[in-house]
Amino acid sequence: MSESIVRALKCRECGQEYPIEPTHVCEFCFGPLEVAYDYHKLEGKFTRELIESRPQTMWRYKELLPIDGEPTVGAQNGFTPLVRAKRLEKVLGVKELYIKNDSVCYPTLSFKDRVVSVALSKAVEFGFTTVACASTGNLAGSVAANAAAAGLESYVFIPHDLEQGKVLGAGIFGTNIIGIKGKYDDVNRLCSEVAGKYGWAFVNVNVRPFYAEGSKSLAYEVMEQLGWKAPKHVVVPMASGSLCTKVDKAIKEFIKLGLIEDNGTAVYGAQATGCSPIAKSVKDGTDMIHPVHADTIAKSLAIGNPADGYYANRVINESGGWAEDISDEEVVAAMKLLAETEGIFAETAGGVTLGCAMKMIESGKLPRDESIVLCITGNGLKTQEAIVDAITKPRIINASLKEFDLLAEADGVADA
Amino acid sequence: MSESIVRALKCRECGQEYPIEPTHVCEFCFGPLEVAYDYHKLEGKFTRELIESRPQTMWRYKELLPIDGEPTVGAQNGFTPLVRAKRLEKVLGVKELYIKNDSVCYPTLSFKDRVVSVALSKAVEFGFTTVACASTGNLAGSVAANAAAAGLESYVFIPHDLEQGKVLGAGIFGTNIIGIKGKYDDVNRLCSEVAGKYGWAFVNVNVRPFYAEGSKSLAYEVMEQLGWKAPKHVVVPMASGSLCTKVDKAIKEFIKLGLIEDNGTAVYGAQATGCSPIAKSVKDGTDMIHPVHADTIAKSLAIGNPADGYYANRVINESGGWAEDISDEEVVAAMKLLAETEGIFAETAGGVTLGCAMKMIESGKLPRDESIVLCITGNGLKTQEAIVDAITKPRIINASLKEFDLLAEADGVADA
C-alpha cells in the first residue's frame, strides 16, 4: 500500500486536530471527530486507471480509507452492482434511474459490511482483540461475521425485539449477542458506557470516525460505475444520518482529486414517518433535530436520536436536496414494487428509500429528467416479518394436470 | 459478441445431434440432450487476457455459454468470491481449503442465478414470453426475480412445505407461485406435463440443456480465481446431480482450450442421508440410482429421483472422487462451523457440503495436503427454520451498565 494520507482526527465543530487513536469526541467542545486527509499527497498518483486496475472490492479506493496497511478484515467486501432500473423508470415516469444494490453487499448483505471492514481493520491496527457494536440489526450481523472470519472476539448489542433474520443473521456467527429491553437509543446509551469501561473496539462508538469513512466507498463505486460521473440526485436512507454525510464527502473528494467533474449533486434523505426526526427538521426548515420515540417496521432506520442528524440536515440543505418520510404501508408497497419491476428484494429500509423517492418525484422535489441514484442498503430476507402478510400466498394444488388446468384457466392462460 | 460456437444439441447416450431448439430428450433413445460446441473455433481467440479484460460477471466466459447474442437476462449475474478458508483449514487439519461462495450470488443468493440467466436469455431468443420451473426453492426465487427484472411472465412450482424464506423469496417478485402437495419429484412430474401442454419455457424441462450449461460458470470462476489452475479436489452438493457433471465439463473445456493445465481434478458429491440416492450408488459401487422418498432438512437437495444421478456417479468415479452423506444434525453443526470460522452463513446445502467434506477428510478419501474447493451454493437466510433452535439466543438485559457488568463477569471478561 502506498503511504497513508490520513493526517489527523479533526473536530467537525472547532477544527481541533488529534492524533490517530480510538477516540471520537473533541476534548474542547465535545464535537464529533472526523478523519482528515492530506489530499495533495495523492496528486497525479490516484488515477482512474490505477483504480480500474484493482480487484472489484471497496478497497480499490484504499487511499481514501483510513487504515495504514492492507485491510486485515473484509478484504473482499463491497463493490455491489449499480443497476439501470429501466422498468422502474417507466412506472415512475423518470428518465434515468439507478439502483445501487447493497442488498447483495459482501459478505452479510448490507452496506454495513463497508463500515465494518474499515472499523475492524483499524481495530486490529490499534491492537484490539475484542470488537463490539450497538446495532439495529445489520451492523450486528456484519460485526459478527467479519469478526468471526478474522478470528476476533465480538459482542453485539441489539434491541430485544428485532426481526428473526437479524438476530439469527448475527447469532449464527458465534458472537456474544445481548438483547436490550428498550429502543436502539437505549442500546446506544448503554454501549457508550460499556465502551468507556471495557477495552473493546466499539465500531460505532470509540472507533466511529474510522468506521463511518467506510460508507464513502458506496459513493465511490457509484461514480465509477456511472462512467466517472456523479449523479445529479442521490437518495439515501437515514438512521443516524451518517450515510448522507459520507456520500457527500465522497463526491467532494473525487472532485477535489480531479476524478470527476462537479455535477452539482443534490443529496436527499429518506425516513419512515414513525421515525423521521431528520426528515422533519428538513421539512420544517430548521436544523434542530428533535428526538422521537421510534415506531416503524423499518427497524434498521429506527434511531430516534440520530447522532449525525444535524450534519445530514446540513448536507441536504447545502446540496439543494430535500427529505421525505412515508408510512409503513407505503414502505411495504415500495418493497413490492422494487421486487416486481427490478427483481431486487430489499429490506424495509429499501422500501423507505424508493417510497420517499416516489413521493419527491410526485411533488417535483426530484426532477424527472435528470439522473437519480437510489441507495438500497439491506436485504429483504432479513426483514421477512414486514411483508409476509402482504405477499400473495402460493396456490396449493395436488400434483395433477387437471387441477393445474383449472387454475390456468382461471388465470386466462391459453394452451400452446 | 463473437460468433457462437454452439454446434448442436447432442444426445448424451447415442450421440444423435439436433438443431438448437427448446427440447431436451433424444427422439431415438430418450437420452438427455446436451449442448455441443465447436471448440476449435475459439483457438487462439479465447485467452486469459481477453477474459480478464471483461466485467466481473459470469458472462466473461460467454463464448462457452449457449446463447447467440448478448445476455438479455441477468447480465450482471455471477462472479462470487473464492475465499481462502485459513481458519477452517486449522479446524479441519488441511493445508489448502477454499470456499466458492455462491451464498452471495447475484441477484438471489444462490448458484441458480447462473443457470437461470442462461435459460431465460435463451428463452427470450426462442421467443418465449412466459417462463416457469419446478423448484426446491432457490430456483423459484431466481426465476421469479430474473423474470421480473426482464419483464417476463413467470410460473414457479414448489413443494407446498418449503421454508418461509424460499416461498417469500419467490413470492415477493410477483410471480405466479404454485404449491404442490407432494415432494419435489411430484412437482417435477407435473411440470413435465405442464411443459408439454402450455407454450412456456420451463427452465429445467424443455430448455434444460441450455439452463444446465450456466452451472459451468461457477467452475470457470474458481479456476480463474485460483490463478488459472484447477483445484485437485472439488466438493459439490448434489440434488439432481447436474452441478457435478457441469463442474467436470467446465474443467475439461478449460484444459481443451489451453487455459489451464490438467491437474487431475477429482469431483466429490455431497448429500444429506435423508436423500442420498447418488451418494449411496457411489458407496455401493454401482451406477444404478435407486429413487428414495426424501426426508431431510436440506430441502434444496431433496430430489429423490435425480435426473442426472447416473452421470454424476460416472463423473465421480471417472475423476477418482467419492461421495458421502451426513445426518441432519451434522448438517446443522457444519453450518455453524462455517459461520463461526469463516463468517459465511450458508443454507442447509452448504452444511451438507462442508459436513460431507469433513467426513471424507476423516476417512482419508480427501487428502489433507492438496487443494480442496467446497462449493457453497445458497444462503442461510432462506433456511432459518433449520437452525433457529440450534443458535444461542440473545441474553436479554435492561439498558443498565450494572446488568451488563454481571453478564460480563459471568463471561470472565476483564475491565479495561
Interface residues (C-beta under 8 A of the other chain):
Chain A: Q56 Q76 P81 V83 R87 N101 V104 Y106 P107 T108 L109 T130 A144 A145 N146 A147 A148 A149 A150 G151 I158 H160 Q164 G165 V167 L168 G169 G171 I172 F173 G174 N176 I177 I178 G179 I180 K181 G182 D186 V187 R189 L190 E193 V194 K197 Y198 G199 W200 M335 K336 A339 E340 T341 E342 G343 I344 F345 N379 G380 L381 K382 Q384 I387 V388 I391 T392 K393 P394 R395 I396 I397 N398 A399 S400 L401 F404 D405 L407 A408 D411 V413 D415 A416
Chain B: Q56 Q76 P81 V83 R87 N101 V104 Y106 P107 T108 L109 T130 A144 A145 N146 A147 A148 A149 A150 G151 I158 H160 Q164 G165 V167 L168 G169 G171 I172 F173 G174 N176 I177 I178 G179 I180 K181 G182 D186 V187 R189 L190 E193 V194 K197 Y198 G199 W200 M335 K336 A339 E340 T341 E342 G343 I344 F345 N379 G380 L381 K382 Q384 I387 V388 I391 T392 K393 P394 R395 I396 I397 N398 A399 S400 L401 F404 D405 L407 A408 D411 V413 A414 D415 A416
